[in-house]
Amino acid sequence: MFIGVNGIQLYYEKTGQGRPLIMVHGNGEDHTIFDEAVAVLKEKFTCYTVDSRGHGQSSPCKELHYKDMAQDMIAFMTELGLEDVAFYGFSDGGIVALLAAMTCSRITNLVVSGANITTKGTKLWFRIYLDVVSIGKKDPLIELMKKEPSITTTELSAIKVKTLVTAGSKDLIRESETRAIAEAIPGARLKILKGESHGSYIVHSTKIADILAEELL
């Protein structure tokens, strides 16, 4: 399905029944990474899996900014009249989730996986990789990760909802960054998953469904 927000079209799928659960993917991905998780979660939640702007079937964009993507998600919830929303974001989707939860009262539970709040929050090898693949071209997806985000811990302290922050022990996000996020959000809890990488427990996996069900039910 498509919905118009902020002058663009967002593609999303709605599956299941129960409390609304929004799930937002990472950079260069689309909603289908959650197919296996949704197959489990649909029994207890109405799952809204959304393609972010510039991704999947949503409108392409010449430039991408996390704050615009967060505003898209706030408008998405407003257009559909969603309340008491559980919001899950992975990687770039986690950054979007943090930004949205700072100001949106429709979100009452937040779960964020593999998010960073600064450009140096990723490990050095990944930052070098971004520099190499961007040589000679301007890909909006790569430029987004090279230049953003820039979120302060003071800004994170504005999040007042029940929050779980997760990352893999082998994540491309620095563990100090993940811990800083959890420490900055009042009452947030941290879960570092042993042996998991950035997306190993999320992308086409039911492991994240088990984590979400435990956290939200």
C-alpha positions as CSV (number, residue, x, y, z in Angstrom):
1,M,0.0,0.0,0.0
2,F,1.0,3.6,-0.5
3,I,0.5,6.7,1.6
4,G,1.3,10.3,0.9
5,V,3.4,12.1,3.5
6,N,5.5,15.2,3.3
7,G,5.2,15.4,-0.5
8,I,6.4,11.8,-1.1
9,Q,4.8,8.4,-1.3
10,L,5.7,5.8,1.3
11,Y,5.2,2.1,0.5
12,Y,4.1,-0.1,3.5
13,E,2.6,-3.4,4.3
14,K,0.1,-4.1,7.1
15,T,-0.1,-7.6,8.5
16,G,-1.7,-9.2,11.5
17,Q,-3.9,-7.9,14.4
18,G,-3.4,-6.3,17.7
19,R,-1.4,-3.4,18.9
20,P,0.4,-1.4,16.1
21,L,4.0,-2.2,15.7
22,I,6.0,-0.2,13.2
23,M,9.2,-1.7,11.8
24,V,11.8,0.3,9.9
25,H,14.7,-1.2,8.0
26,G,18.3,-0.1,7.6
27,N,20.2,1.7,4.8
28,G,19.8,0.2,1.4
29,E,17.2,-2.3,2.5
30,D,13.4,-2.5,2.4
31,H,10.5,-3.8,4.4
32,T,11.1,-7.4,3.2
33,I,14.0,-7.9,5.7
34,F,11.3,-8.4,8.4
35,D,9.2,-11.0,6.5
36,E,10.3,-13.8,8.8
37,A,9.8,-11.8,12.0
38,V,6.4,-10.6,10.9
39,A,5.3,-14.2,10.3
40,V,5.7,-14.7,14.0
41,L,4.6,-11.2,15.3
42,K,1.4,-11.0,13.3
43,E,-0.4,-13.2,15.8
44,K,-0.1,-10.5,18.5
45,F,0.6,-7.2,16.6
46,T,-0.6,-5.3,13.6
47,C,2.8,-5.0,11.9
48,Y,3.4,-2.0,9.7
49,T,6.6,-2.6,7.7
50,V,7.6,0.6,5.9
51,D,10.0,1.4,3.0
52,S,11.8,4.6,4.1
53,R,12.0,7.4,1.5
54,G,14.6,6.6,-1.1
55,H,14.3,2.9,-0.4
56,G,12.3,0.0,-1.8
57,Q,9.0,1.1,-3.5
58,S,8.9,4.5,-1.7
59,S,9.6,7.7,-3.5
60,P,13.3,8.2,-4.6
61,C,15.1,11.2,-3.3
62,K,18.2,13.0,-4.5
63,E,19.2,13.7,-0.9
64,L,18.4,11.9,2.3
65,H,18.3,13.1,5.9
66,Y,17.4,11.2,9.0
67,K,15.3,14.1,10.4
68,D,13.2,14.1,7.2
69,M,12.8,10.3,7.5
70,A,11.7,10.7,11.1
71,Q,9.1,13.3,10.1
72,D,7.9,10.9,7.5
73,M,7.2,8.3,10.2
74,I,5.5,10.8,12.4
75,A,3.3,11.8,9.5
76,F,2.7,8.1,8.7
77,M,1.3,7.5,12.2
78,T,-0.7,10.7,12.1
79,E,-2.3,9.9,8.7
80,L,-3.3,6.4,9.9
81,G,-4.4,7.6,13.3
82,L,-2.1,5.2,15.1
83,E,-1.9,5.4,18.9
84,D,0.0,3.4,21.6
85,V,2.6,2.5,18.9
86,A,5.5,0.1,19.5
87,F,8.2,1.4,17.2
88,Y,11.1,-0.8,16.1
89,G,14.1,0.5,14.1
90,F,17.2,-1.3,12.8
91,S,20.4,0.5,11.9
92,D,19.3,3.6,9.9
93,G,15.8,2.8,11.0
94,G,17.0,2.9,14.6
95,I,18.3,6.4,14.1
96,V,14.9,7.4,12.6
97,A,13.2,5.7,15.6
98,L,15.2,7.7,18.1
99,L,14.5,11.0,16.3
100,A,10.8,10.3,16.1
101,A,10.4,9.2,19.7
102,M,11.9,12.5,20.9
103,T,8.8,14.4,19.9
104,C,6.0,12.0,19.0
105,S,3.6,11.0,21.8
106,R,2.0,8.3,19.6
107,I,5.1,6.1,20.4
108,T,4.8,4.4,23.8
109,N,7.5,1.6,23.4
110,L,10.8,1.9,21.6
111,V,13.2,-0.8,20.5
112,V,16.3,0.2,18.6
113,S,19.0,-2.1,17.2
114,G,22.4,-1.2,15.8
115,A,21.9,2.5,15.8
116,N,24.5,5.2,16.0
117,I,24.1,8.9,17.0
118,T,27.4,10.2,15.5
119,T,29.3,9.6,12.2
120,K,32.1,8.2,14.3
121,G,29.8,5.8,16.1
122,T,30.6,3.1,13.6
123,K,33.9,1.2,13.6
124,L,36.8,2.5,11.7
125,W,36.8,-0.2,9.0
126,F,33.2,0.7,8.1
127,R,34.0,4.4,7.8
128,I,36.9,3.6,5.5
129,Y,34.6,1.4,3.5
130,L,32.2,4.3,3.0
131,D,35.0,6.5,1.9
132,V,36.2,4.0,-0.7
133,V,32.8,3.1,-2.2
134,S,31.9,6.8,-2.5
135,I,35.0,7.7,-4.6
136,G,33.8,9.3,-7.9
137,K,30.1,9.1,-7.2
138,K,27.4,10.7,-5.0
139,D,25.1,8.0,-3.8
140,P,22.5,9.5,-1.5
141,L,22.5,6.4,0.7
142,I,26.3,6.5,1.2
143,E,26.4,10.3,1.7
144,L,23.7,10.0,4.4
145,M,25.9,7.6,6.4
146,K,29.0,9.7,5.9
147,K,27.5,13.0,7.0
148,E,24.9,12.0,9.6
149,P,23.6,11.5,12.2
150,S,24.5,14.2,14.8
151,I,22.4,13.5,17.8
152,T,23.4,14.6,21.3
153,T,22.9,12.7,24.5
154,T,20.9,15.7,25.8
155,E,18.5,15.3,22.9
156,L,18.2,11.6,23.6
157,S,17.2,12.4,27.2
158,A,13.9,13.8,25.8
159,I,12.8,10.3,25.1
160,K,10.5,9.3,27.9
161,V,9.0,6.0,26.7
162,K,10.0,2.4,27.7
163,T,13.1,1.7,25.6
164,L,15.3,-1.2,24.8
165,V,18.6,-0.7,23.0
166,T,20.3,-3.8,21.3
167,A,23.4,-4.5,19.4
168,G,25.5,-7.6,18.4
169,S,28.7,-8.2,20.2
170,K,30.3,-8.2,16.7
171,D,28.3,-5.2,15.5
172,L,29.7,-2.6,13.1
173,I,28.5,0.0,15.7
174,R,31.1,0.7,18.4
175,E,29.9,-0.8,21.7
176,S,30.7,2.5,23.5
177,E,28.2,4.2,21.1
178,T,25.5,1.7,21.9
179,R,26.1,2.1,25.6
180,A,26.0,5.9,25.3
181,I,22.6,5.7,23.7
182,A,21.1,3.5,26.4
183,E,22.6,5.6,29.2
184,A,21.2,8.8,27.8
185,I,17.6,7.6,27.5
186,P,16.0,7.7,31.0
187,G,15.3,4.1,32.1
188,A,16.5,2.5,28.9
189,R,17.8,-1.0,29.0
190,L,20.7,-2.4,27.0
191,K,21.1,-5.9,25.5
192,I,24.3,-6.9,23.8
193,L,23.7,-10.1,21.9
194,K,26.7,-12.4,22.1
195,G,28.1,-13.7,18.8
196,E,25.7,-11.6,16.7
197,S,26.8,-9.1,14.0
198,H,25.0,-6.0,12.9
199,G,22.1,-7.7,11.3
200,S,22.5,-11.4,11.8
201,Y,19.7,-11.6,14.4
202,I,17.4,-9.2,12.4
203,V,17.6,-9.5,8.6
204,H,15.4,-12.4,7.5
205,S,15.5,-13.8,11.1
206,T,12.9,-14.7,13.7
207,K,15.3,-13.9,16.6
208,I,14.3,-10.2,16.6
209,A,10.6,-11.4,16.8
210,D,11.4,-13.2,20.0
211,I,13.1,-10.1,21.4
212,L,10.2,-7.9,20.5
213,A,7.6,-10.2,21.8
214,E,9.4,-10.5,25.1
215,E,9.8,-6.8,25.3
216,L,6.3,-5.7,24.2
217,L,3.9,-8.3,25.5
